[in-house]
Amino acid sequence: EYHKIRCGLSDYLWNRDGNIMGRLAGKIALVTGAGDGIGLAIAKRFASSGAEVFLTDIDAKAVIAAAEGIAAKGGKAHAIQADVTRAEDVAAMFAVVEKAHGKLDILVNNAGVSGRADFRNMDDAVWAKVIDVNLNAVMRCLRDGFPLLKASGNGAVINLSSIMAHKHTRQMSNYSASKAAVAALSRAVALEYAPFHIRVNYLCPGWVETALTKRFTSNPFIAKALLQQTPMGRFGLPEEIAKAALFLASDEASYITGAGLNVDGGMSVTL
């Protein structure tokens, strides 16, 4: 079932100082895994910058509340309950956007999970779940969203990889493998989509305070070890990842494709 939330809004939003905030004015965006965390922060940032945003998540209650929250503050937001590991859900998700606008300007593949386990004893199911959500779903959205992105004439895709594609911690081999693959897939698809005026880039967040990372960031011993590897000495915030996503989605990044942007407090430059 699909729940849409509509509200009136001009093409531009205004900040407290009365300045136009229209970096994405008139753009149509879709963000997966937008019920909370980084996905929700990106959806909020896009909406406040003038985009009409379709939020999708497997959790219907969370994504409806998220879209309602954006609409309550004057943004254009629509909620779609979808499991991006299901081909029929992905097809239906894009069908909603096609019916409403016939194009998609910005696609953010953010939905993700982790499944911590010792690799020597990892069940096939634990491996497969992480790969299916973090990689296969990105592939499916990239492929099935192509016609709408092409129709935009100026499409932008942002895939969420991770610093874990480059730096590693124990019992996270499936997560690291999936995120490294997302980075490689992004570069490969950027090459294929460039002739159609579609840019494909990816973000590599460091340790960001979300529900997904809470068991690490809230553990004082683990948190201390992680922060020792982070030059800036703190964990990131979802809103900081959203700011980087806004840049890559905007026309300010019009000559950037196939690129990965680390947003990790400097962790990537440590040993």
C-alpha positions in Angstrom: 0.0 0.0 0.0 1.2 3.5 -0.8 0.5 6.5 1.4 1.0 10.0 -0.1 1.2 13.2 1.8 0.6 16.4 -0.1 1.0 20.0 1.0 1.1 23.4 -0.7 4.5 24.9 -1.3 6.1 27.4 -3.7 9.1 26.4 -5.8 11.4 28.0 -3.3 11.8 27.7 0.5 13.1 30.5 2.7 15.4 30.4 5.7 15.1 32.5 8.8 17.0 35.4 7.2 14.6 35.5 4.2 17.1 34.1 1.7 16.0 31.8 -1.0 17.1 28.1 -0.4 16.5 26.7 -3.8 19.5 24.6 -4.7 17.2 21.7 -5.6 14.2 23.8 -6.6 11.8 21.9 -8.9 13.8 18.6 -8.6 12.1 15.3 -7.9 14.1 13.0 -5.5 13.7 9.5 -4.2 15.5 8.4 -1.1 15.5 4.7 0.1 15.8 3.8 3.7 14.4 7.2 4.6 12.5 6.2 7.7 15.2 7.4 10.0 19.0 8.0 10.3 21.0 9.2 7.3 18.2 8.6 4.8 15.8 10.8 6.7 18.4 13.5 7.2 19.0 13.5 3.4 15.3 13.7 2.7 14.9 16.6 5.1 17.8 18.4 3.6 16.6 17.9 0.0 13.1 19.1 0.9 14.4 22.2 2.6 16.4 22.9 -0.5 13.3 22.9 -2.7 13.0 19.3 -3.9 9.9 17.2 -3.9 10.9 14.1 -2.1 9.6 10.5 -2.2 10.7 8.7 1.0 10.8 4.9 0.9 11.4 2.4 3.7 10.4 -1.1 4.7 8.9 0.3 7.9 5.6 1.9 6.8 4.9 3.6 10.1 8.4 5.2 10.2 8.4 6.4 6.7 4.9 7.9 6.9 5.8 9.7 10.1 9.0 10.9 8.4 7.1 12.3 5.4 4.5 13.9 7.6 7.2 15.6 9.6 8.7 17.1 6.5 5.3 18.2 5.2 4.5 19.8 8.6 7.4 22.1 8.1 6.4 23.1 4.6 8.2 20.5 2.5 6.8 18.4 -0.3 7.1 14.8 0.8 5.5 11.4 -0.1 5.9 8.2 1.8 6.2 4.8 0.1 6.4 1.6 2.0 8.8 -0.7 0.0 11.2 -3.5 0.6 14.0 -2.8 -1.9 15.1 -6.5 -1.9 11.8 -7.3 -3.6 11.8 -6.7 -7.4 8.0 -6.0 -7.4 8.3 -3.4 -4.6 11.1 -1.6 -6.5 9.0 -1.6 -9.7 6.0 -0.3 -7.8 8.1 2.4 -6.1 9.3 3.8 -9.4 5.8 3.5 -10.9 4.5 5.9 -8.2 7.1 8.5 -9.3 6.5 7.8 -13.0 2.7 8.4 -12.6 3.3 11.6 -10.6 6.0 13.2 -12.7 7.3 10.9 -15.5 10.9 11.6 -14.4 13.3 11.3 -11.5 16.1 13.9 -11.0 17.8 12.5 -8.0 18.0 8.9 -6.7 19.7 8.2 -3.3 20.3 4.5 -2.5 20.7 4.6 1.2 18.8 1.6 2.5 21.2 -0.7 4.4 21.7 -3.3 7.2 24.6 -4.8 9.0 24.9 -8.4 10.3 27.8 -8.9 12.6 29.4 -12.3 12.7 32.7 -14.1 12.8 33.5 -14.9 9.2 34.7 -18.4 10.1 31.3 -19.3 11.4 29.1 -17.0 9.3 25.8 -18.5 8.1 25.0 -18.2 4.5 21.8 -16.4 5.5 23.6 -13.7 7.4 26.0 -13.1 4.5 23.1 -13.1 2.0 20.9 -10.7 3.8 23.6 -8.0 4.0 24.6 -8.4 0.4 20.9 -8.4 -0.7 20.0 -5.2 1.0 23.3 -3.3 0.7 24.3 -4.3 -2.8 21.6 -6.2 -4.8 19.0 -3.6 -3.9 21.3 -0.8 -5.1 21.8 -2.6 -8.4 18.1 -3.1 -8.8 17.3 0.6 -8.1 20.1 1.8 -10.4 18.8 -0.5 -13.2 15.1 0.0 -12.8 15.3 3.7 -12.1 17.3 4.4 -15.3 14.3 5.3 -17.6 13.1 7.9 -15.1 16.6 9.3 -14.6 17.1 9.5 -18.3 13.9 11.3 -18.7 15.2 14.0 -16.3 17.9 15.0 -18.8 20.1 15.9 -15.8 19.9 12.9 -13.4 22.0 12.4 -10.3 22.5 9.2 -8.3 24.1 9.0 -4.9 24.9 5.6 -3.5 25.8 5.1 0.2 29.0 3.2 0.5 31.0 3.4 3.7 34.4 4.0 5.2 34.2 0.3 5.9 34.9 -0.3 2.2 38.5 0.8 3.0 39.0 0.4 6.7 37.8 -2.6 8.6 36.7 -4.0 12.0 36.2 -7.5 13.2 33.1 -9.4 12.5 31.9 -7.0 9.7 33.3 -8.8 6.6 29.9 -9.0 4.9 29.2 -5.3 5.5 32.7 -4.3 4.2 32.3 -6.5 1.2 28.9 -5.1 0.3 30.0 -1.5 0.7 33.2 -2.0 -1.3 31.1 -3.5 -4.1 28.7 -0.5 -4.0 31.7 1.8 -4.6 32.9 -0.3 -7.5 29.4 -0.6 -9.0 29.0 3.2 -8.7 32.1 3.8 -10.7 31.1 1.3 -13.4 27.6 2.5 -13.8 28.8 6.1 -13.9 30.7 5.2 -17.1 27.6 3.6 -18.6 25.2 6.3 -17.6 27.3 9.3 -18.5 26.1 9.4 -22.2 22.5 9.8 -20.9 23.4 12.8 -18.7 23.2 10.9 -15.5 25.8 11.4 -12.9 26.6 8.5 -10.4 28.6 9.2 -7.3 28.9 7.6 -3.8 29.4 8.7 -0.2 31.7 6.9 2.3 30.4 8.0 5.7 32.6 7.3 8.8 31.1 6.4 12.1 27.8 8.3 12.3 25.5 8.3 15.2 22.4 6.3 14.0 20.4 3.3 15.1 22.5 1.1 12.9 25.7 2.0 14.7 24.4 2.6 18.2 25.7 -0.7 19.6 29.2 0.5 18.6 29.1 4.2 19.4 27.3 3.7 22.7 29.8 1.2 24.0 32.4 3.2 25.8 35.3 0.8 25.0 34.4 0.4 21.4 33.7 4.1 21.0 37.1 5.1 22.5 38.9 2.8 20.0 36.9 4.2 17.1 37.5 7.8 18.1 41.2 7.2 18.4 41.2 6.5 14.7 39.2 9.6 13.9 41.3 12.7 13.7 38.4 15.0 14.4 37.7 13.2 17.7 34.0 12.7 17.4 31.3 10.7 15.6 29.5 12.2 12.7 25.9 13.3 12.5 23.3 12.3 9.9 22.9 15.9 9.0 26.6 16.1 8.0 26.2 13.3 5.6 23.1 15.0 4.2 25.0 18.1 3.4 27.5 16.1 1.3 24.6 14.4 -0.4 23.1 17.8 -1.2 26.3 18.9 -2.9 26.5 15.8 -5.1 22.8 16.1 -6.0 23.0 19.8 -6.9 24.2 21.4 -10.1 27.3 22.5 -8.2 28.6 19.0 -8.8 27.6 19.0 -12.5 31.1 17.8 -13.7 31.5 15.2 -11.0 30.7 11.5 -11.7 32.2 8.2 -10.7 33.6 9.8 -7.6 33.6 8.8 -3.9 33.5 11.4 -1.2 34.7 10.4 2.3 32.7 12.1 5.1 34.5 10.4 8.0 36.2 13.0 10.2 39.5 12.1 8.7 39.4 8.4 9.5 40.4 7.4 6.0 43.8 9.1 6.3 44.8 7.3 9.4 46.8 4.1 9.5 
